[in-house]
């Protein structure tokens, strides 16, 4: 029995299975991953903005936090490939130092 805004009704097994199928389409399982990248050559806030912009274009990237003083960039997302992150760093003009 479902109650929606004080209206109650019974769902048939067919309605229940259709509802479950619709909900499963909307609830995609996400596995977030975070990498701390070593990026050499960042010297200022402008460099942070440039590397952030480049990495956000990589498929699967959700969040990027760059720190030019530490020479590190934290990248969070799902389904990211390290090789794609490396290419984005190098294409932006910075040196890839690997993963910390």
N, C-alpha and C positions, 0 to 999 in steps of 0.2 A: 504494500500500500504506500502510495506517495502522497505527500501533503504539500500543496503549492498554494501559498497565500490563502490559507483556510479552506481550500478546495481539496477534497480527497478523492482519489480514484484508484482503481485497481488496474494494473497493467497486465495485459495478456503476455504469455511467454514469448510470442512473436515480437510484441512491442519492446519487451525487456531486452531481447537479443539485439534488436535494431539499435536501441539506445546504447547498449554496451559497445556495439561495433562503432557507432559514431564517436563515442567518448575515447575509444582506443586510438582512433585516427588523430585525435587532438592531443593526446598525451604521449608524445615521442620521448623515449628515454634518452637522457643526455648525460654523458660522462665528461665532466669538465676536467681538464688537465692544465697544469701550470708549469711553465718552464722559465728558469732564470737564465737569460742569455748573456754572454760576455760579448760586448760590442766595443771595439776599439776605434778611437777617432772622434768620439763625441766630446765637444769642448764647451758647449753652451746650451741654453734653453732652446735655441733655434734648432740645434742638432737633435734634441729630445723630440721636438715637434716633427721634424723630418722623419726620424726613425719610427715614431708612433704612427704617422700617416702611412708610411710604407708597410708596416706590419699589419695594420688594420685591414689592408686590402687582401691579405692572405686568407684563403678559405678556412673557415672554422674559428678564426680569431674573434674573441668577444671583447677582450679588455687588454690594454697595453699600458704599462707604467714604466717610463724611462727615467734613469738617473745618470746624468752625464758625469757627475763627480765620482760615482762608484763604477762607472763603465758597465752598468748592468741594465737589462731591460726584462721586466717580468711580463710574460705573455700568457694569458688565460684563454681557454676556449675548448672546443671539442672537435675531434677529427683533424687536428692540425698535423702537418707533416714537417719534421725538422728540416728536411731539405728545402721545402718551400720557404721556411723562415730564414734559412741561410741565404737563399737567393735574394729574398727581399732586402735583407741587411746589406748584402754586397751591391745590389743594384742601386741602393740609396747612397752608395759611396762610402760605406763604413766597412771595417774589417771584422769578420766573424771570428770570435774567439772560442766558440763552442758553447756548451751548456755547463753552468756552474753546478 
